[in-house]
Amino acid sequence: MALTEGACRFLFAVIANDLGVLAKFPEFTEPVPPFFGPYPLAALEATGGDPVELFERLIVEDPNVDTYFACLAALHKARLKYERILEVQPLPTIDQVGPRGLLQFGTMSAHALTGFLLWRKWMFDIDNRAGQETGYLFEPIIAAAIGGVPAPARKSPVKRTNDGGKGRQVDCIRGNKAYEIKIRVTIAASGQGRWREELDFPVDCRNSGYVPVLVVLDPTTNPKLTELEQAFRDNGGEVYIGKAAWHHLEATAGPTLGRFLETYVHAPIEQFLDALPTAGQMPELVLNMTDNALLISVDGDLFTSKRVAAPATDISEIEEGMPEDADDEIGG
């Protein structure tokens, strides 16, 4: 997805505002709306000035603007794409979900159960799309901000010790350090093979000549996190958890890109973690979909999106897992 010139101007105005140099860009005559806000993302465009010339002037103000813009543009493009997904993601067919109804048949009317099955599958599809899109975005923008690059398996310098020397995916390579970046480590048991993979990461890094670095954004402690932390330390690695993780990322990024991480990654995630509902206190959820609108109410807070018909080919481009070219998604 390519950004329009108007969208690029909007991002330049946001960056100029973030860096405190907006007064030097009289082309932006309108107040700069917040990057995150309750409005259609496609409306976030600005007029005035040649985009290339605006970009060059921003670079003069701060040479890190190229990476700042690349990260912010990647985030904006991902949000625009997901806005489009919400508009066109079709409802599932009864052929897809019908047999699952046997597990609950008779517990509610056929009409109610059919609707529940369709909503449940649609929400699953939407969440799956979100997970896939985030795979293209989250680690790459953090990697770019701290001056590193993500390494997909086929390009990775970190080799698997117990699998014939095959490369393994690394969230970020920066100098001689190989980063594993996680929002949180939960006590929920992964499959034994998957957890073994987690514990092998620092071993593979050490054997490949890299210092393994574990960054966990949520400080909640549990036995799994303790075990993983010890595995990194046993292999000469570094561990940063919670506030120490954010401090390390922002300090490594430097003042300009540290501001990007704080504003567009750290602050939102902190709000998510602070707003987690306690057990037994999930907020009320109301869903409604028509041919031209989606309405979602969570504890009375209303979100709306338009709905449009789209051919299946418009939404069939999703790839499973981390794309091989993920490291090419972020410039800078």
Secondary structure, DSSP 8 states (H G I E B T S, - for coil): ----HHHHHHHHHHHHHHTT-GGG-TT--S----SS-SS-GGG----SS-HHHHHHHHHHH-TTHHHHHHHHHHHHHHHHHHHHHHHH-----HHHHGGGGGGTTTSS-HHHHHHHHHHHHHHHHHHHHHHHHHHTTHHHHHHHHTT-EEE-GGG-S-B-TTTTT-B--EEEEETTEEEEEES---SS---HHHHHHHHHHHHHHHHTT-EEEEEES-----HHHHHHHHHHHHTT-EEEETHHHHHHHHHHHHHHHHHHHIIIIIHHHHHHHHT---TT----EEEEE-SSEEEEEETTEEEEEE-----GGGG----SSS-TTGGGSS--
